[in-house]
């Protein structure tokens, strides 16, 4: 690190952590294609947090301290996000990349296996990894519906996948990050009550977008086309082949959910008794932001941990 964007993001993250999770340890972790950042808090059994698309490990900070009452919580920045090294997703074999990255992270953390809590695209990453290496994922919680059970994706993201026009749409939507710009976007796509968002969280998000917008655009274009999730990346019925106990927490007002997607998830859960779906009342795509107590309670019950 060292450039202006790195310093701005690190300073904003420090303020967020000082207020909401002051004992968090910030560490650098090497993986096969670079370095990333992990936020570590607590001393219990390990719980790896994998953030969603367009965000970083910072999205978990509002519940980091609560989760750390019962776990050693490790929130990692995916490549090209947060304070991870820059990473070009152009022409990447995404599923091979996912498997390599998460395996490298667990090796660097000296974890044979771990529970995982993931959001959105992070849930897709965790599922791809769990399908390939089920012995390394003890239990999986996905908070915020992940892509890839069907091709459905929100219109703004599909527009970014349109050839020629898509990059322009993406640049315009991410062009001038600010606190209030982030609040508006989160209110449109991610949460139900944007007025209650922490200013410090939004400041980190804006700094994060200034640093990482190009890599995020490349990832979205790799994953999503004008008709939705690119066909070769859809897991479809392979979700039913998950061998690890899995809890899907779906916000009642998750803007990414369609009726087609709901039916597909019901079919997946019916075919696999290890998968359970729970709706979070009044919550959006980041359900722990709108309903933190409900989400943390569901996570702790599923992981069979009694708070001290």
C-alpha positions as CSV (number, residue, x, y, z in Angstrom):
1,X,0.0,0.0,0.0
2,X,1.0,3.6,-0.1
3,X,-0.9,5.5,-2.8
4,X,-3.5,8.1,-2.0
5,X,-6.5,5.8,-2.4
6,X,-5.0,3.2,-0.2
7,X,-4.3,5.7,2.5
8,X,-7.8,7.2,2.3
9,X,-9.5,3.8,2.5
10,X,-7.3,2.6,5.4
11,X,-8.0,5.8,7.3
12,X,-11.8,5.5,6.8
13,X,-11.7,1.8,7.8
14,X,-9.8,2.7,10.9
15,X,-12.4,5.2,12.0
16,X,-15.2,2.6,11.4
17,X,-13.3,-0.1,13.4
18,X,-12.5,2.3,16.3
19,X,-16.2,3.1,16.8
20,X,-17.8,-0.3,16.3
21,X,-15.1,-3.0,16.7
22,X,-12.0,-1.4,18.3
23,X,-10.1,-4.5,19.2
24,X,-10.1,-5.8,15.6
25,X,-6.7,-7.0,14.4
26,X,-5.9,-5.9,10.8
27,X,-3.5,-8.3,9.0
28,X,-2.1,-8.9,5.5
29,X,-2.4,-12.4,4.0
30,X,-0.6,-13.8,1.0
31,X,-2.3,-16.0,-1.6
32,X,-1.0,-17.4,-4.8
33,X,-1.7,-14.2,-6.9
34,X,-1.0,-11.4,-4.4
35,X,-2.0,-10.2,-1.0
36,X,-5.2,-9.3,0.7
37,X,-6.5,-8.0,4.0
38,X,-8.3,-9.8,6.8
39,X,-10.1,-8.2,9.8
40,X,-9.7,-10.6,12.8
41,X,-11.6,-10.4,16.1
42,X,-12.4,-12.9,18.8
43,X,-10.8,-16.2,20.0
44,X,-13.4,-18.9,19.6
45,X,-13.9,-21.4,16.7
46,X,-13.1,-19.9,13.3
47,X,-15.8,-18.2,11.2
48,X,-14.7,-16.9,7.8
49,X,-16.7,-14.0,6.4
50,X,-16.9,-13.6,2.6
51,X,-18.4,-10.3,1.5
52,X,-20.6,-9.6,-1.5
53,X,-20.0,-8.0,-4.8
54,X,-18.9,-4.3,-4.9
55,X,-18.1,-4.3,-1.1
56,X,-15.3,-5.4,1.1
57,X,-14.7,-7.0,4.5
58,X,-15.9,-3.7,6.0
59,X,-19.5,-4.6,5.2
60,X,-19.4,-7.0,8.2
61,X,-18.2,-4.4,10.7
62,X,-21.7,-3.6,12.1
63,X,-21.9,-7.2,13.5
64,X,-18.2,-8.1,13.8
65,X,-18.0,-7.5,17.6
66,X,-21.2,-9.4,18.2
67,X,-20.1,-12.4,16.2
68,X,-16.7,-12.3,17.9
69,X,-18.3,-13.0,21.3
70,X,-18.6,-16.6,20.2
71,X,-16.1,-16.9,17.3
72,X,-12.7,-16.1,16.0
73,X,-14.1,-14.0,13.2
74,X,-12.0,-13.5,10.0
75,X,-13.4,-11.1,7.4
76,X,-11.4,-11.2,4.3
77,X,-11.3,-8.9,1.3
78,X,-11.7,-10.7,-2.0
79,X,-9.2,-9.8,-4.7
80,X,-9.7,-6.4,-6.2
81,X,-11.9,-5.3,-3.3
82,X,-11.3,-3.5,0.0
83,X,-7.6,-3.3,0.7
84,X,-6.7,-6.4,-1.3
85,X,-4.2,-6.1,-4.1
86,X,-5.6,-4.9,-7.4
87,X,-6.8,-7.9,-9.5
88,X,-7.9,-8.0,-13.2
89,X,-10.8,-10.3,-13.7
90,X,-10.6,-10.1,-17.5
91,X,-10.7,-13.6,-19.0
92,X,-10.4,-15.2,-15.6
93,X,-11.8,-18.7,-15.1
94,X,-13.9,-17.6,-12.2
95,X,-14.7,-20.9,-10.5
96,X,-11.0,-22.0,-10.6
97,X,-10.1,-18.6,-9.2
98,X,-12.6,-19.0,-6.4
99,X,-11.3,-22.4,-5.4
100,X,-7.7,-21.3,-5.5
101,X,-8.3,-18.1,-3.5
102,X,-10.3,-19.6,-0.7
103,X,-8.0,-22.6,-0.4
104,X,-5.0,-20.3,-0.2
105,X,-6.7,-18.2,2.5
106,X,-7.5,-21.1,4.7
107,X,-3.9,-22.4,4.3
108,X,-2.5,-19.0,5.2
109,X,-4.7,-18.9,8.3
110,X,-3.7,-22.5,9.1
111,X,-7.3,-23.7,9.1
112,X,-8.0,-27.2,8.0
113,X,-11.7,-26.3,7.9
114,X,-14.0,-23.5,9.1
115,X,-17.6,-22.3,9.3
116,X,-18.4,-19.7,6.6
117,X,-20.7,-16.7,6.6
118,X,-21.1,-15.2,3.1
119,X,-23.2,-12.6,1.3
120,X,-24.4,-12.5,-2.3
121,X,-21.5,-13.1,-4.7
122,X,-19.5,-14.2,-1.7
123,X,-22.2,-16.8,-1.2
124,X,-21.6,-18.0,-4.7
125,X,-17.9,-18.2,-4.0
126,X,-18.4,-20.1,-0.8
127,X,-20.7,-22.6,-2.6
128,X,-18.3,-23.2,-5.4
129,X,-15.5,-23.8,-2.9
130,X,-17.8,-26.1,-0.7
131,X,-18.8,-28.2,-3.8
132,X,-15.1,-28.7,-4.6
133,X,-13.7,-29.1,-1.1
134,X,-16.6,-30.0,1.3
135,X,-14.1,-31.2,3.9
136,X,-12.9,-27.6,4.4
137,X,-16.3,-26.0,5.0
138,X,-18.0,-27.2,8.2
139,X,-21.2,-25.2,7.9
140,X,-22.3,-22.5,5.5
141,X,-24.5,-19.5,6.1
142,X,-25.4,-17.3,3.2
143,X,-27.0,-14.0,4.3
144,X,-28.4,-12.2,1.2
145,X,-29.4,-14.4,-1.8
146,X,-26.5,-15.4,-4.0
147,X,-26.4,-15.4,-7.8
148,X,-26.3,-18.6,-9.7
149,X,-29.3,-20.8,-8.9
150,X,-30.9,-19.3,-12.0
151,X,-29.7,-16.6,-14.5
152,X,-31.8,-13.8,-12.9
153,X,-30.0,-10.6,-12.0
154,X,-31.3,-7.0,-11.3
155,X,-31.7,-4.8,-14.4
156,X,-29.0,-2.3,-13.4
157,X,-26.4,-5.1,-13.2
158,X,-27.6,-6.6,-16.5
159,X,-27.1,-3.3,-18.2
160,X,-23.5,-3.3,-17.2
161,X,-23.1,-6.6,-19.1
162,X,-24.3,-5.2,-22.4
163,X,-21.3,-5.1,-24.9
164,X,-20.0,-1.5,-25.7
165,X,-22.8,0.2,-23.7
166,X,-22.1,-1.7,-20.4
167,X,-18.7,-0.2,-19.5
168,X,-20.2,3.3,-20.0
169,X,-23.2,2.5,-17.8
170,X,-20.8,1.0,-15.1
171,X,-18.5,4.0,-15.2
172,X,-21.4,6.4,-14.9
173,X,-23.0,4.5,-11.9
174,X,-19.6,4.3,-10.1
175,X,-18.2,7.6,-11.4
176,X,-18.1,10.0,-8.3
177,X,-18.4,8.0,-5.1
178,X,-19.5,9.9,-2.0
179,X,-21.2,9.3,1.3
180,X,-24.7,10.3,0.0
181,X,-24.1,8.6,-3.3
182,X,-23.4,5.3,-1.4
183,X,-26.5,5.9,0.8
184,X,-28.7,6.3,-2.3
185,X,-27.3,3.2,-4.0
186,X,-27.5,1.1,-0.9
187,X,-31.1,2.2,-0.4
188,X,-32.0,1.3,-4.0
189,X,-30.3,-2.1,-4.0
190,X,-29.0,-3.3,-0.7
191,X,-31.0,-2.2,2.4
192,X,-34.5,-1.2,3.3
193,X,-33.7,1.8,5.6
194,X,-30.8,3.8,4.1
195,X,-31.4,6.7,6.5
196,X,-30.1,4.4,9.3
197,X,-26.8,3.6,7.7
198,X,-23.7,4.5,9.6
199,X,-21.9,7.5,8.2
200,X,-18.6,5.8,8.9
201,X,-19.7,2.7,6.9
202,X,-20.7,4.8,3.9
203,X,-17.4,6.8,4.0
204,X,-15.5,3.5,3.8
205,X,-17.7,2.4,0.9
206,X,-17.1,5.6,-1.0
207,X,-13.3,5.3,-0.5
208,X,-13.5,1.6,-1.5
209,X,-15.2,2.5,-4.8
210,X,-12.7,5.2,-5.6
211,X,-9.9,2.6,-5.1
212,X,-11.5,-0.5,-6.7
213,X,-14.1,0.5,-9.2
214,X,-12.2,-0.8,-12.3
215,X,-11.7,-4.3,-10.8
216,X,-15.3,-4.4,-9.6
217,X,-16.6,-3.5,-13.1
218,X,-14.5,-6.3,-14.6
219,X,-15.9,-8.8,-12.1
220,X,-19.5,-7.8,-12.8
221,X,-18.9,-8.0,-16.6
222,X,-17.3,-11.5,-16.2
223,X,-20.3,-12.7,-14.1
224,X,-23.3,-10.9,-15.6
225,X,-24.4,-10.4,-19.2
226,X,-27.4,-8.6,-20.7
227,X,-29.6,-11.7,-20.0
228,X,-28.4,-12.2,-16.4
229,X,-25.8,-14.5,-14.9
230,X,-23.6,-15.9,-17.7
231,X,-24.9,-19.4,-18.5
232,X,-21.6,-21.3,-17.9
233,X,-21.5,-19.9,-14.3
234,X,-25.0,-20.9,-13.2
235,X,-24.8,-23.7,-10.7
236,X,-28.4,-24.6,-11.0
237,X,-29.1,-28.0,-9.6
238,X,-25.5,-28.3,-8.4
239,X,-26.7,-26.3,-5.3
240,X,-28.6,-29.5,-4.4
241,X,-25.3,-31.4,-4.3
242,X,-23.9,-29.4,-1.4
243,X,-22.6,-31.8,1.2
244,X,-22.3,-29.2,4.0
245,X,-25.2,-28.0,6.2
246,X,-26.3,-24.7,4.6
247,X,-28.6,-21.9,5.9
248,X,-29.9,-19.3,3.4
249,X,-31.1,-16.1,5.1
250,X,-33.3,-14.2,2.6
251,X,-34.3,-10.7,3.3
252,X,-38.1,-10.3,2.9
253,X,-37.4,-7.2,0.7
254,X,-34.2,-8.4,-1.1
255,X,-34.2,-6.5,-4.4
256,X,-32.2,-9.3,-6.0
257,X,-34.9,-12.0,-5.5
258,X,-37.4,-12.8,-8.3
259,X,-40.4,-15.3,-8.2
260,X,-38.4,-17.5,-10.5
261,X,-35.5,-17.5,-8.1
262,X,-37.7,-18.2,-5.2
263,X,-39.2,-21.3,-6.9
264,X,-35.7,-22.5,-7.8
265,X,-34.4,-22.2,-4.2
266,X,-37.5,-24.0,-2.9
267,X,-36.7,-26.8,-5.3
268,X,-33.1,-26.9,-4.3
269,X,-34.0,-27.1,-0.6
270,X,-36.6,-29.8,-1.2
271,X,-33.9,-31.9,-2.9
272,X,-31.3,-31.5,-0.2
273,X,-32.2,-31.8,3.5
274,X,-28.9,-30.1,4.5
275,X,-30.2,-26.8,3.0
276,X,-32.6,-24.7,5.0
277,X,-34.1,-21.3,4.0
278,X,-35.2,-18.7,6.5
279,X,-36.8,-15.4,5.6
280,X,-35.7,-12.3,7.5
281,X,-38.7,-9.9,7.9
282,X,-38.3,-6.3,6.8
283,X,-34.7,-6.8,5.5
284,X,-33.0,-6.3,2.2
285,X,-30.0,-7.8,0.4
286,X,-27.7,-7.1,3.4
287,X,-30.1,-8.5,6.0
288,X,-27.8,-8.0,9.0
289,X,-27.8,-4.2,8.3
290,X,-31.6,-4.0,8.5
291,X,-32.2,-6.7,11.2
292,X,-28.9,-7.4,12.9
293,X,-30.3,-9.2,16.0
294,X,-32.4,-11.5,13.9
295,X,-29.6,-12.4,11.6
296,X,-27.0,-12.9,14.3
297,X,-29.5,-15.0,16.3
298,X,-30.1,-17.3,13.3
299,X,-26.4,-17.6,12.6
300,X,-25.6,-18.6,16.2
301,X,-28.5,-21.1,16.4
302,X,-27.4,-22.7,13.1
303,X,-23.8,-22.9,14.2
304,X,-24.9,-24.3,17.5
305,X,-23.0,-21.8,19.6
306,X,-24.3,-20.4,22.9
307,X,-23.1,-16.8,23.6
308,X,-21.0,-16.4,26.7
